[in-house]
Amino acid sequence: MLVLRIAIVTAVLVIGSTYAVFAQQPADPPIGILLAAGDVGKCGSEKRHLNDDATGKLIKDQIKAAKDKNIPVAVLALGDLAYDDATTAQFKCFYDSWTKHFGKDMLPVPGNHEYNLHSKAVPYFTHFKQYGNSAVAANKTGYYSLIFPPGDANAWHLIAMNSPLESLDKPEKPDSAQINWLRDQLADEANGKRNCVLAFWHHFRFQFRLSWP
């Protein structure tokens, strides 16, 4: 079976509830489960706006449910993980609600806030090298690929992209290092190495923004 179960996980403050929305409902069991969430991690009195603790708890519960059924599971952490400026101190709040509970299950990508004060997003890479998936953070480019679930003959090829990097590197240039790397990744797929590919990154193609501080 080639099907992955994919869920966008969020905690909604205004209705006081948490939920996981699955993009599809395949026959059980899937070969793996991916949970996805981003724009989380806020210190201080405004922490409630992002409801990151509740989202973190929901993810932790979903991970436990998957592992109880021996289903491989991973968390796509989709950037802007430590508001407002992704400093080392602000990543401590993200650690408290996310990393210390399921850091080894996370597949992170940076968002634009990771680059607010640091042109090379140093606190982001340091955080994941220290507490999370060190292999992910090792090359310090923010883009990488892996096979999920590992060891499965029908595994998917997951491609993590660093979307803020393209903004910094002038996106009108079609030959950036990241884009050339992506072409190589997709060329492997064209040669039939894997049946299914999933790419993920921080920026939405379309978005609707609510106003909040």
C-alpha positions as CSV (number, residue, x, y, z in Angstrom):
1,M,0.0,0.0,0.0
2,L,1.4,3.4,-1.0
3,V,-0.9,5.6,1.0
4,L,0.4,8.0,3.6
5,R,-2.1,9.6,6.0
6,I,-1.5,13.3,6.2
7,A,-3.0,15.6,8.8
8,I,-2.9,19.3,9.3
9,V,-2.9,19.8,13.1
10,T,-4.0,22.9,14.8
11,A,-5.5,24.2,18.0
12,V,-8.1,26.9,17.6
13,L,-8.3,29.4,20.4
14,V,-11.6,31.1,19.4
15,I,-13.7,27.9,19.7
16,G,-11.6,26.4,22.4
17,S,-11.0,23.1,20.7
18,T,-8.2,21.2,19.0
19,Y,-8.4,18.9,16.0
20,A,-6.5,17.1,13.3
21,V,-7.8,17.3,9.8
22,F,-6.8,14.4,7.6
23,A,-6.3,15.2,4.0
24,Q,-7.5,11.8,3.0
25,Q,-9.0,8.7,4.7
26,P,-7.2,5.7,3.3
27,A,-8.0,2.1,4.2
28,D,-6.3,1.2,7.5
29,P,-3.5,0.9,8.1
30,P,-1.6,3.4,6.0
31,I,2.2,2.8,5.6
32,G,2.8,5.9,7.7
33,I,1.3,9.1,9.2
34,L,2.6,12.6,8.7
35,L,1.4,15.4,11.0
36,A,1.9,18.9,9.9
37,A,1.8,22.3,11.7
38,G,3.6,25.6,11.7
39,D,3.6,29.2,13.0
40,V,3.9,28.0,16.6
41,G,6.0,28.8,19.6
42,K,5.4,32.1,21.5
43,C,6.8,33.2,24.8
44,G,5.2,35.6,27.3
45,S,1.7,37.0,27.6
46,E,0.9,36.6,23.8
47,K,1.6,32.8,23.9
48,R,-2.2,32.2,23.9
49,H,-2.5,33.7,20.4
50,L,-0.8,30.7,18.9
51,N,-2.1,28.1,21.3
52,D,1.1,26.2,20.8
53,D,0.8,24.1,24.0
54,A,-2.6,22.7,22.9
55,T,-1.3,22.0,19.4
56,G,1.8,20.3,20.8
57,K,-0.4,18.1,23.1
58,L,-2.6,17.1,20.2
59,I,0.4,16.1,18.1
60,K,1.8,14.2,21.0
61,D,-1.5,12.3,21.4
62,Q,-1.6,11.6,17.6
63,I,2.0,10.2,17.7
64,K,1.2,7.9,20.6
65,A,-1.9,6.6,18.9
66,A,0.2,5.8,15.7
67,K,3.0,4.2,17.6
68,D,0.5,2.1,19.6
69,K,-0.5,0.6,16.3
70,N,3.1,0.3,15.1
71,I,2.5,2.9,12.3
72,P,5.5,5.0,11.5
73,V,4.8,8.7,12.2
74,A,6.6,12.0,11.6
75,V,5.9,15.7,12.3
76,L,6.4,18.2,9.5
77,A,7.3,21.4,11.5
78,L,6.5,24.0,8.9
79,G,8.5,27.0,10.0
80,D,8.0,30.2,12.1
81,L,8.6,28.0,15.1
82,A,9.7,30.6,17.6
83,Y,8.0,34.0,17.4
84,D,8.8,36.7,16.9
85,D,12.4,36.5,15.9
86,A,13.5,32.9,16.4
87,T,16.1,33.8,19.0
88,T,17.7,31.2,21.2
89,A,15.5,32.4,24.1
90,Q,12.4,32.2,22.0
91,F,13.3,28.7,20.9
92,K,13.1,27.7,24.6
93,C,9.3,28.1,24.4
94,F,9.2,25.9,21.3
95,Y,11.3,23.4,23.2
96,D,8.9,23.3,26.1
97,S,5.8,22.7,24.0
98,W,7.2,20.7,21.1
99,T,10.8,19.6,21.0
100,K,11.1,17.9,24.4
101,H,8.1,15.8,23.7
102,F,8.7,14.7,20.1
103,G,11.9,16.3,18.8
104,K,13.2,13.0,17.3
105,D,10.0,12.7,15.2
106,M,10.2,16.2,13.8
107,L,11.1,17.1,10.2
108,P,11.5,20.9,10.3
109,V,11.8,23.6,7.7
110,P,12.6,27.2,8.5
111,G,10.1,30.1,8.0
112,N,10.7,33.7,7.4
113,H,10.8,34.5,11.2
114,E,13.8,32.2,11.5
115,Y,15.7,34.8,9.4
116,N,14.4,38.0,11.0
117,L,17.5,38.7,13.1
118,H,19.9,36.0,11.8
119,S,20.8,36.0,8.1
120,K,21.9,32.3,8.5
121,A,19.1,31.3,11.0
122,V,21.8,30.2,13.5
123,P,19.4,29.6,16.5
124,Y,17.1,27.4,14.3
125,F,19.9,25.1,13.2
126,T,21.5,25.0,16.6
127,H,18.2,24.1,18.2
128,F,17.6,21.1,15.9
129,K,21.2,19.9,16.0
130,Q,21.1,20.0,19.8
131,Y,17.6,18.7,20.5
132,G,16.0,17.3,17.4
133,N,17.1,15.6,14.3
134,S,20.8,16.4,14.0
135,A,21.1,15.0,10.5
136,V,18.4,17.5,9.3
137,A,20.3,20.5,10.7
138,A,23.8,19.4,9.8
139,N,24.2,20.9,6.4
140,K,22.7,24.3,7.5
141,T,20.9,24.8,4.2
142,G,17.5,24.1,5.5
143,Y,16.6,21.8,2.6
144,Y,17.0,18.1,2.6
145,S,15.3,14.8,1.5
146,L,14.7,11.5,3.1
147,I,12.7,8.3,2.6
148,F,9.6,7.7,4.8
149,P,8.9,5.3,6.2
150,P,12.5,4.1,6.3
151,G,13.0,0.6,5.1
152,D,9.5,0.3,3.5
153,A,9.6,-0.9,-0.1
154,N,6.7,1.5,-0.9
155,A,8.1,4.4,1.0
156,W,7.6,8.0,-0.1
157,H,10.4,10.5,-1.0
158,L,10.0,13.5,1.3
159,I,11.6,16.7,0.1
160,A,11.9,19.6,2.6
161,M,12.4,23.0,1.0
162,N,13.7,26.2,2.5
163,S,11.3,28.8,1.0
164,P,12.8,31.9,2.8
165,L,16.1,31.0,1.2
166,E,14.7,31.6,-2.3
167,S,13.6,35.1,-1.2
168,L,17.0,35.8,0.1
169,D,18.7,34.4,-3.0
170,K,16.6,36.4,-5.5
171,P,13.8,34.0,-6.6
172,E,13.9,35.3,-10.2
173,K,17.1,33.3,-10.6
174,P,16.1,29.7,-11.8
175,D,19.6,28.4,-11.0
176,S,19.9,28.8,-7.3
177,A,21.7,26.0,-5.4
178,Q,18.4,24.9,-3.9
179,I,16.6,24.7,-7.2
180,N,19.4,22.9,-8.8
181,W,19.4,20.4,-5.9
182,L,15.6,20.0,-6.3
183,R,16.0,19.3,-10.0
184,D,18.4,16.5,-9.1
185,Q,16.0,15.1,-6.6
186,L,13.2,15.0,-9.1
187,A,15.4,13.6,-11.8
188,D,15.9,10.6,-9.6
189,E,12.1,10.2,-9.4
190,A,11.8,10.4,-13.1
191,N,14.2,7.5,-13.3
192,G,11.8,5.4,-11.3
193,K,13.5,5.3,-7.9
194,R,10.3,6.0,-6.0
195,N,6.6,5.8,-6.7
196,C,5.5,8.9,-4.7
197,V,7.0,12.3,-3.8
198,L,5.9,14.9,-1.2
199,A,7.5,18.3,-1.0
200,F,6.9,20.6,1.9
201,W,7.9,24.2,2.9
202,H,6.8,27.1,5.0
203,H,5.1,29.6,2.6
204,F,1.6,29.0,1.4
205,R,0.8,29.6,-2.2
206,F,-2.3,31.4,-1.1
207,Q,-3.2,32.7,2.3
208,F,-5.9,34.6,4.2
209,R,-4.6,36.6,7.1
210,L,-6.5,37.5,10.3
211,S,-5.3,40.5,12.1
212,W,-3.8,39.9,15.5
213,P,-0.8,41.5,17.4
